[in-house]
Every structure is written in C-alpha cells, then in structure tokens.
Amino acid sequence: MHLSNKSILKIICFLLILEGSAMLPPAVMAFYYNEQKCATSFCLMAIICLCAGMGMRKIKYVSRKYKPDEGFTLILFCWVFIIMLGAMPYLTANHGYSLIDSVFESAAGWTTTGSSALKEALPHSLLLWKTITGWLGGLIVIIFSAAILPYLGIGAQKLAIIEIPGPDLEKLAPKFEDVAKIIAIIYVMETLIFFILLIPSRMSLYYALIHTLSAVSTSGVISFSATQGNYMITRYAQVILTMAALTGGLNYFAFFLMYRKKLKTAIKNYEVRVYLLIFLAGGILASISLIKSGMFKGAADGISYGFMQVISFGTTTGFKMTNLSNWPSFTKMLLLVLTLIGGCTFSAGGGIKVIRFVVIYKLIIRGIYKRIHPKAIKPVMFEKKPLSAEMASSITSFVLLYFAVFMLGSILISLENSDMETTFSGVIAALSTNGTAFGMLTENNFSIFSPLAKLGFSVLMLAGRLELYPIVILLTRSFWKPGKINS
C-alpha cells in the first residue's frame, strides 16, 4: 500500500468532516432534552470540525510516497486523532468530566468497547454521541480490516481472503472506494433492519436507536441490566439485539458476496461456519452449567440466557442480559475464553479472531502428530490447501504477541491492587474491546481505577482495536532506526 501527502490530507479532511457531521444529531438531541451545556459544546465542536475539514481540502501538497511502516503510523495517528477530537464534547460540556475520563469515554466509543469511566449516567446527548462514535468505529474497523490491513501484511486478513473459494476481493471490487461503499451500504441496511424490528417492542425510539447502533457495531454501550431503560428491555428486544450482535461479529466478506449475488460462495465461508459452531457449542455448555447450578427457576431461562450471553461475549458486544456476579465460575471462564477468541475477520467484533484460532489449533494438532511421526511430511491444510509457512508464522507471532500484551497489561493494572478476577477480566475486556468484565467491573464501570490506569485501559482498547501492530511497532528499535537490524 502506497500513501501520498495528498491521500493523507484527504484522510484527515474526511475525519474532520465525519466527526463534525456526527456531532449534529447529538446537538439536536441536546436541544430536545434541554441539555444546554451539551448543546453549546456540540454546536461549537461541529462548526470547528466542519470548517477545518472544508478549509484543509483547498490546501495543495507535493506528492510523496510512504512506506508500509509509515502506513502503520498513519493508521495510529488517525485513530488517536479521532479519539482526542471525540473527547472534546465530554470535556467541554461542563459536567465535571476530567480529560482522562473524557479520553476514556471517547476511546471506549470509537473502539466499540462501550465501557465507561464515569460514576454517573451520561446525559441523553452524550450517550447518543458515544453510541454514534461506536457505530462509526465499527464501520471504520470493517473497512480498515477489509481494505487496508491485507496490504500491510497482517496474516489473518490475508488468510481470510485466500480461504474464500471463488472470485477474490480484487475481482469483485478492484477499487478501495468500491469496497468501502459496498460495506457501508450493507452496514447501514443491517442497522435499519434491526432498528425497524425493535419498533414493535416497548422501547422508546431513542433507546431503540441507542441499542441498535451499539448492537450492530458490537459496542454494547448500555447493558440490558443497567438502570437506563431497563424496564424497556423485553425478551423480544433481547433476542433481536442478540441477533444484531451476532451479525455484527460475522465476516462482512460473506455479506459482500451476497451483495454481489454470490450466495453459494458466501455460504461456503469457512470462518463463518466455525464461528457459528463455536457459539452453538458455547451456548450448550453455558446452558448446562446454568441449569445445574440452579441460577434460574426454569430450564428455558437457563438456555436462553446462556445462549444470549455467549453470543454477547463471543462477539465482544458486552451486553449484560442479567446480573453476572453470581454466575458459576465455569460459565464466567467460558465467557472470557469466547471473548478472547472474538468475532470473525472483516467484522466489527474484537478479540484474536476465529480464523487465527483455527490455524493455531491445526498447528497444535500437526505438532502432536510430528512428535509421534517425526519423519512424516504433514502440511497444515486449510480448506484442502496447504498453509504457507509464512502465513502460519505470521499468525503464530500475532497470537503470541496478543498474550504478551495481555500479560504485560495485567501486570501493570495489578499495581492498582484490585482482586485478580477484576484485574484479569478488566484487561481482557479492554484488549478484546468487549468492555464487560467480572469482579468489581460487572457494571462495565471503570471509575474505580486511578487516572493512570484509565489511560492504560484506553491504550489497551486502541491496541486491541488496531490489531496491536500499529502501536507495538512504535516500541521497536528497527522502526526508529531502520538502518540497524536487531540480532
């Protein structure tokens, strides 16, 4: 992937106009609910962003090509830029939110994590802003993973394209703009469908919009057990939003193929089949555990809550259907494992991604076989094709890096002296962008931590959302001194 000064300027202008335009609906909502401070903040920030974005479009730069490692830097810069800009409405709304809390809220929104660092509930306009940033963040992530990461050499995304039988992405839509346009259309259509399906429920249009945006983007801004609108969450609404979260974690390349009338090819998507099988197995195990523990009076409740919570955690949406603090340890551990696995590639879901776990599983099986038959030649087969050593090494390196970041994050957060359940599940919640944890974090509220820890969680959320590398490479010697190669 080659980037020029002109393309970078276009990206910055686009982000400014995008954020400025996205602030207009919360501004209207602030006027409607008579939230004058928030209305002033949104109007002011919207004007600044739109004027700056429109003005920068007229600037001319001399074209210059950028290397792939500089592409990582650009990606990180863009995300930090939109997060800091997105924090301004919280900071300037005069509700007493600190800079760190504002950055945390913005990061939780844009990275589709959905957790909060505030002790009190957000005003209606700011809650809508957080949900809109989550929805936009989910769309950007899908486009980011489908059209940018494969060109930067991230193994799972390249594999996800290779494993799909039939025509590849470049033949279906050779231009980046075509891919982005089609994905955006699918994403908007999906949102509209689930919003319409929620209308028959007892939920108000405002909360129907909030829940739909957060479910489709897998951000889960409000838990179903939260005090905000809790009485409006019926079983019908739970089922609809669970299905919305399930589609949000699906591989959007399958939707892309359906859009291109390649239904048979979409059905053959290997990752989607494994993704659904994982939820089926996880739902059965969780249901059995809940029924045996006597958490619910009837088996029907145990099965429904088991499956819905498994989908919520596995897609890294983080919706809470009920109080999870007293759930069996086995069920909690199962939910954390599913959170680590996460959704599919080319989806709004976070986590390590299903396709990487499939490859790691096959590598483990191959390793065991080679110990028994050391002279045997046994390649790792993926959809009846041998997996290249380069691809296997790339995915293995990523998974090892993921757990290394998890361990380092856990050690640093443990300095807060919280219990182990809170510490470990909190780090997993941030790194996987699930947002929901256990222990003292069962209400998705990170206000118990110090400002430094909140900043650390914000970095973890961003690292997990960007597939680690754009942040990790900044810590390497070879990035700052490319002429020197570490031995």
Buried (B, 14 or more C-beta within 10 A) or exposed (E): BEBBBBBBBEBBBEBBBBBBBBBBBBBBBBBEBEBEBBBBBBBBBBEBBBEBBEEBBEEEEEEEEBEEBBBBBBBBBBBBBBBBBBBBBBBBBEBEBBEBBBBBBBBBBBBBBBBBBBEEEBBBBBBBBBBBBBBBBBBBBBBBBBBBBBBBBBBBBBBBBBBBBEEEBEEBBEEBEEBBEBBEEBBEEBBEBBBEBBEEBEBEEBBBBBBBBBBBBBBBBBBBBBEBBEEBBEEBBBBBBBBBBBBBBBBBBBBBBBBBEBEEBBEBBBBBEBBEEBBEEBBBBBBBBBBEBEBBEEEEBBBBBBBBBBBBBBBBBBBBBBEBEEBBEBBBEBBBBBBBBBBBBBBBBBBBBBBBBBBBEBBEEBEEEEEEEEEEEEEBEBEEEEBBEEBBEBBBEBBEBBEEBBEEBBEBBBEBEBEEBBBBBBBBBBBBBBBBBBBBBBBBBBBBBEBEBBBBBBBBBBBBBBBBBBBBBEEEEEBEEEEEEEE
